[in-house]
């Protein structure tokens, strides 16, 4: 175990430690954007708390031949059963965060998902990852824009398209509204003061340049002010992604198609009828609806019913190796995390991606040894029902 611990900075052995450090290095308005949830943020809390009520049975006398956490997914064998979830405006929280995380994902052979509204472009991330990345599509209101984004993804040989369905309207996130980061965004004196109190963030931001929606730049007028940007985003991405829109993408997209934001059996059944390759059970990290339930709650039922039809994955609320094990035990084929990796780059900058991935591998390995799992396929047998 001590050899594995040398892979990462032992001052920060947990996501909680990274979060504390990141909060000190990131301006309050940017940290609040990362942390914020819908309304009173109860579903952010629920996501994490409900994982704590999933229990695994340790086994000690059974023979154990070592741990192999490699995971086959969509024809590729990853080195671990977790990946980096999409986060919008990553470069606001830490300069060049998408590039830092994409490079780390390639190095460690785990998937990185780029958001439509992140701060690095499709083409740049494809270059950094040798096209081994996934892309999350915020479905535009204009089908021509949708088709051009699909064309760009095909041009760089992106294999996995993730269509987000849980944003029929933007979540009411009070922290963002107070910080001026709602649509349209606005600059405030408090934001300038908070930025000045985080000199490392400020210096790195000056080096990297002011963050922008890099993938969307070709579709935006030059020199937009904040109000114009808000109008553009609202006009371009407001609207429900229904079954008809997903079917249209399925008809056009030749690669693997994943639907993210599925929490109900009704939506899961529609996905099966359309012929998608996978779903991600997700509530957008608690950022879209406060009154919903946590993602771990519906996971087992959805996995039991639909795993024979497509891959069932999960994000929202996972914060550790034990949480990854809990999700796998409940039937997930794969897991994703967003905030933990942003804490990593916020705390440690360029080393944050490497550190967080290595840390989670060590944590997951320890759990697998405790419950006598040799592969991730062994986890469901450890679930205490």
C-alpha positions in Angstrom: 0.0 0.0 0.0 2.8 2.4 0.8 4.2 2.1 -2.8 0.8 3.1 -4.2 0.7 6.1 -1.9 3.8 7.5 -3.5 1.8 8.1 -6.7 0.2 11.2 -5.4 0.6 14.1 -2.9 -0.1 12.5 0.5 -1.1 15.9 1.9 -4.4 15.4 0.1 -5.4 11.8 0.5 -9.2 12.5 0.0 -11.6 14.6 -2.1 -12.5 16.5 1.1 -8.8 17.5 1.5 -8.7 18.7 -2.1 -11.9 20.7 -1.6 -10.6 22.6 1.4 -7.4 23.5 -0.5 -9.3 24.5 -3.7 -11.6 26.7 -1.8 -8.7 28.8 -0.6 -7.2 29.1 -4.1 -10.3 29.8 -6.2 -12.2 33.1 -6.0 -15.5 32.8 -4.1 -17.7 33.5 -7.2 -16.0 30.7 -9.2 -16.1 28.2 -6.3 -19.8 29.0 -5.7 -20.4 28.3 -9.4 -18.8 24.9 -9.0 -20.6 24.1 -5.7 -24.0 25.5 -6.3 -27.1 23.4 -6.6 -30.7 24.2 -7.5 -32.8 26.2 -5.0 -31.7 25.3 -1.5 -29.3 22.7 -2.7 -30.9 19.8 -0.9 -30.4 17.4 -3.8 -26.6 18.2 -3.8 -26.6 17.1 -0.2 -28.9 14.1 -0.9 -26.6 12.8 -3.7 -23.7 12.5 -1.3 -25.6 11.4 1.8 -27.5 8.5 0.2 -24.2 6.9 -1.0 -23.3 6.6 2.7 -26.3 4.3 3.2 -25.1 1.7 0.7 -23.2 -1.1 2.5 -20.8 -3.8 1.2 -19.9 -7.1 2.9 -16.2 -7.6 3.6 -14.7 -11.1 3.2 -11.4 -12.1 4.7 -11.0 -15.9 4.7 -11.8 -16.3 1.0 -8.8 -16.7 -1.3 -7.9 -13.5 -3.2 -5.6 -13.3 -6.2 -5.2 -9.6 -6.5 -7.0 -6.6 -8.0 -7.7 -5.9 -11.7 -9.9 -2.8 -12.1 -9.7 -2.7 -15.9 -13.1 -2.1 -17.5 -14.3 -2.8 -21.0 -16.7 -0.1 -22.3 -17.8 0.5 -25.9 -14.9 -1.6 -27.3 -12.2 0.1 -25.3 -10.5 -1.3 -22.1 -10.0 1.5 -19.5 -7.6 1.1 -16.6 -10.3 2.0 -14.0 -14.1 2.0 -13.8 -14.4 5.8 -13.5 -14.0 8.8 -15.7 -14.1 12.6 -15.7 -17.7 14.0 -16.0 -18.4 17.2 -18.1 -18.4 20.5 -16.3 -19.3 23.8 -17.9 -17.0 26.8 -17.7 -14.1 24.7 -16.3 -11.6 27.4 -17.1 -13.4 29.8 -14.8 -12.8 27.6 -11.8 -9.1 27.0 -12.8 -7.3 28.2 -15.9 -6.8 25.5 -18.6 -8.7 23.0 -16.4 -10.1 21.1 -19.4 -6.7 20.6 -20.9 -5.2 19.6 -17.6 -7.9 17.0 -17.0 -7.9 15.7 -20.6 -4.2 15.1 -20.5 -4.5 13.3 -17.2 -7.3 11.1 -18.5 -5.2 10.1 -21.5 -2.2 9.3 -19.4 -4.2 7.2 -17.0 -6.4 5.6 -19.7 -9.8 6.8 -18.3 -12.5 8.7 -20.3 -12.8 12.5 -20.3 -16.1 14.1 -21.3 -15.9 17.6 -22.8 -19.0 19.8 -22.3 -20.4 21.9 -25.1 -20.1 24.9 -22.7 -16.6 24.2 -21.4 -13.7 26.5 -22.1 -11.7 24.3 -24.5 -12.7 23.5 -28.0 -13.6 20.1 -29.6 -10.5 20.3 -31.8 -8.1 21.2 -29.0 -9.3 18.4 -26.7 -9.1 15.9 -29.6 -5.5 17.0 -30.2 -4.6 16.5 -26.6 -6.3 13.1 -26.2 -5.5 11.6 -29.6 -9.3 11.7 -30.1 -9.9 9.5 -27.1 -12.5 11.7 -25.5 -16.3 11.8 -25.2 -18.4 14.9 -25.9 -21.5 16.0 -24.0 -24.0 17.8 -26.3 -26.3 20.6 -25.0 -28.9 20.2 -27.8 -29.2 23.5 -29.6 -32.5 24.9 -30.6 -31.2 25.1 -34.2 -30.8 21.8 -35.9 -28.2 23.3 -38.3 -26.0 24.1 -35.3 -26.5 20.6 -34.0 -25.5 19.0 -37.3 -22.4 21.2 -37.5 -21.3 20.1 -34.0 -21.8 16.5 -35.0 -19.8 17.1 -38.2 -16.9 18.6 -36.1 -17.0 15.6 -33.8 -16.9 13.2 -36.7 -14.0 15.1 -38.3 -11.8 14.5 -35.2 -13.0 10.9 -34.8 -14.8 11.3 -31.5 -16.4 7.9 -30.8 -18.9 8.6 -27.9 -21.6 11.3 -28.0 -23.4 12.1 -24.7 -26.7 13.8 -25.2 -27.8 15.8 -22.1 -31.6 15.7 -21.5 -32.1 17.3 -18.1 -31.9 21.0 -19.0 -35.4 21.9 -20.4 -34.8 25.0 -18.4 -31.7 26.4 -16.6 -31.6 25.5 -12.9 -32.3 28.3 -10.4 -29.0 28.3 -8.5 -29.0 31.1 -6.0 -25.3 31.2 -5.5 -24.8 31.9 -9.3 -27.5 34.6 -9.3 -25.9 36.4 -6.3 -22.4 36.2 -8.0 -23.7 37.5 -11.3 -23.0 34.2 -13.1 -26.6 33.6 -14.2 -27.8 34.4 -17.7 -27.1 37.1 -18.6 -23.9 37.2 -16.5 -22.6 40.4 -15.1 -19.4 41.7 -13.6 -19.5 42.9 -10.0 -17.1 44.8 -7.7 -17.2 41.8 -5.3 -16.0 39.5 -8.0 -13.0 41.7 -8.7 -12.2 41.8 -5.0 -12.5 38.1 -4.7 -10.2 37.5 -7.7 -7.6 39.9 -6.2 -7.6 37.7 -3.1 -6.5 34.7 -5.1 -3.2 35.8 -6.7 -2.2 32.4 -8.1 -5.6 32.0 -9.8 -5.2 35.5 -11.2 -1.7 35.0 -12.6 -2.7 31.7 -14.2 -5.8 33.3 -15.7 -3.7 36.1 -17.2 -1.4 33.5 -18.7 -4.3 31.3 -20.1 -6.5 34.2 -21.1 -10.1 35.0 -20.1 -12.2 31.9 -20.3 -14.8 31.6 -23.0 -17.1 29.1 -24.6 -14.4 27.9 -27.0 -16.4 25.3 -28.9 -19.2 27.8 -29.5 -17.0 30.6 -30.8 -17.6 30.0 -34.5 -21.4 30.5 -33.9 -21.1 33.7 -31.8 -20.7 37.3 -33.0 -17.4 38.9 -32.2 -17.2 41.3 -29.4 -20.4 40.2 -27.5 -20.9 42.0 -24.3 -22.3 40.2 -21.2 -25.9 41.0 -22.1 -25.6 39.8 -25.6 -23.8 36.6 -24.4 -26.8 35.9 -22.1 -29.3 36.3 -24.9 -27.2 34.1 -27.2 -27.1 31.3 -24.6 -30.8 31.5 -23.8 -31.8 31.6 -27.4 -29.4 28.7 -28.4 -29.9 26.2 -25.6 -33.3 26.7 -24.1 -35.8 23.8 -24.8 -36.8 20.3 -24.1 -34.8 17.4 -25.6 -37.6 14.9 -26.2 -37.6 11.4 -27.8 -38.0 12.8 -31.3 -34.8 14.9 -31.0 -32.9 11.9 -29.6 -34.1 9.7 -32.4 -33.0 12.3 -34.9 -29.5 12.2 -33.4 -29.5 8.4 -33.3 -30.3 8.4 -37.1 -27.4 10.7 -37.8 -24.7 9.7 -35.3 -22.7 6.6 -36.3 -20.7 6.3 -33.1 -21.7 5.3 -29.6 -24.7 7.3 -28.3 -25.2 7.8 -24.5 -28.1 9.7 -22.9 -27.3 11.5 -19.7 -29.9 12.6 -17.1 -32.0 9.5 -17.0 -33.5 8.8 -13.6 -37.0 7.3 -14.5 -38.0 3.9 -15.9 -40.1 5.7 -18.5 -37.1 7.6 -19.9 -34.9 4.5 -19.7 -37.5 2.5 -21.7 -37.6 5.2 -24.4 -33.8 5.0 -24.6 -34.0 1.3 -25.1 -36.6 1.7 -27.9 -34.4 4.3 -29.7 -31.4 2.0 -29.5 -28.9 4.0 -27.5 -25.7 2.4 -26.4 -25.8 3.6 -22.8 -27.3 5.9 -20.3 -25.9 7.9 -17.4 -28.1 8.0 -14.4 -27.6 11.6 -13.3 -29.4 14.6 -11.8 -26.8 17.1 -13.0 -25.0 17.1 -9.7 -28.2 18.4 -8.0 -28.0 21.5 -10.1 -31.3 21.2 -12.0 -34.0 20.0 -9.6 -34.1 20.2 -5.8 -37.2 18.1 -5.3 -35.8 15.0 -7.1 -34.1 12.0 -5.5 -30.4 11.2 -5.4 -29.0 9.2 -8.3 -27.9 6.2 -6.3 -31.6 5.6 -5.3 -32.9 4.6 -8.8 -29.7 3.0 -10.0 -30.2 -0.6 -8.9 -33.8 -0.7 -10.4 -32.6 0.7 -13.7 -29.6 -1.5 -13.8 -31.6 -4.7 -13.1 -34.2 -3.8 -15.8 -32.0 -2.3 -18.6 -28.4 -3.6 -18.3 -29.2 -6.3 -20.9 -30.1 -3.6 -23.4 -27.3 -1.0 -22.9 -24.6 0.2 -20.6 -25.9 1.7 -17.3 -23.5 4.4 -15.8 -23.9 7.0 -13.1 -22.6 10.3 -11.9 -23.6 12.9 -9.3 -22.7 12.4 -5.6 -19.6 10.1 -5.9 -16.7 11.4 -3.8 -14.4 8.5 -3.2 -13.2 5.0 -4.1 -15.8 3.5 -1.7 -18.5 5.4 -3.6 -17.3 4.0 -6.9 -17.5 0.5 -5.3 -21.0 1.2 -4.0 -22.2 2.3 -7.4 -20.7 -0.8 -9.1 -22.3 -3.0 -6.4 -25.7 -1.5 -7.2 -25.2 -2.5 -10.9 -23.4 0.4 -12.6 -21.2 -0.6 -15.5 -19.1 2.6 -15.0 -19.0 5.8 -13.0 -18.2 9.5 -13.5 -17.3 12.4 -11.2 -17.2 16.1 -11.9 -16.6 18.2 -8.8 -13.9 16.0 -7.3 -11.7 16.5 -10.4 -12.3 20.3 -10.3 -11.3 20.3 -6.6 -8.1 18.5 -7.7 -7.0 21.1 -10.3 -8.2 23.9 -8.0 -6.0 22.6 -5.2 -2.9 21.4 -7.2 -3.1 23.1 -10.6 -1.4 21.1 -13.4 -0.8 18.1 -11.0 -4.5 18.0 -10.0 -5.7 15.6 -12.6 -2.9 13.1 -12.1 -3.3 13.3 -8.3 -7.1 12.8 -8.3 -7.1 9.8 -10.6 -4.2 8.1 -8.7 -5.9 8.8 -5.4 -9.2 7.3 -6.5 -7.4 4.2 -7.8 -5.7 3.7 -4.5 -9.0 4.1 -2.6 -10.9 1.7 -4.9 -8.1 -0.9 -4.7 -8.3 -0.9 -0.9 -12.1 -1.4 -1.0 -11.7 -4.3 -3.5 -9.2 -6.0 -1.2 -11.5 -5.6 1.8 -14.6 -7.1 0.1 -12.5 -9.7 -1.8 -13.2 -8.4 -5.3 -10.7 -9.4 -8.0 -12.5 -7.5 -10.8 -15.2 -4.9 -10.9 -17.7 -7.6 -12.0 -17.4 -9.1 -8.5 -19.0 -6.0 -6.8 -22.7 -6.8 -7.1 -22.2 -9.9 -4.9 -20.9 -7.8 -2.1 -24.0 -5.6 -1.8 -25.8 -5.9 1.5 -29.5 -5.7 0.4 
